[in-house]
């Protein structure tokens, strides 16, 4: 049985909810195995919102808690999604054709591209003996299917998470160095700002000790 992450995108929000309902029915009929699923809407401004979800009933505080689908949505909805969306838009406007861009894109790039602004998408992690059930469901509802192997998506999500941690560490290092450089430049300005007062204080201390000895 293939383990896949499947996206089925629709122009109409209601179709995505219907697709989720029919996905559950296919699972109940034994046509598919379901780990997790979510209906995700991408607004015209490119932002994401989770509208509905489902799981296999396993332990957890929520259907997407600690799941690949949850991590994937978090990445697409967060800074990475903004980056991918902006990069895709910039490249489409360049001399690179859309076909070539899609050939070069990563799995997450391709998923972002399959969820255009204004669409609502069913994202699911499923086990499939064949692609027929989901493909038939999508075709009947007028959806567009993107299917990628679970292992490939897991590897890319893990790599992106590692990259995010490394980027955060690098950002902190650069910030520390910048702060250090800023303060270093102030040292010459600061070294004499109490000079006269400090000399008077030292003289006063010396006089105090001299008086005690006398």
Secondary structure as UniProt FT lines:
FT   STRAND          2..10
FT   HELIX           13..28
FT   TURN            29..30
FT   STRAND          32..42
FT   TURN            44..45
FT   STRAND          48..55
FT   TURN            63..66
FT   HELIX           68..77
FT   HELIX           79..92
FT   HELIX           98..104
FT   HELIX           107..113
FT   TURN            117..118
FT   STRAND          120..128
FT   HELIX           132..141
FT   STRAND          144..149
FT   HELIX           150..190
FT   TURN            191..194
FT   HELIX           195..213
//
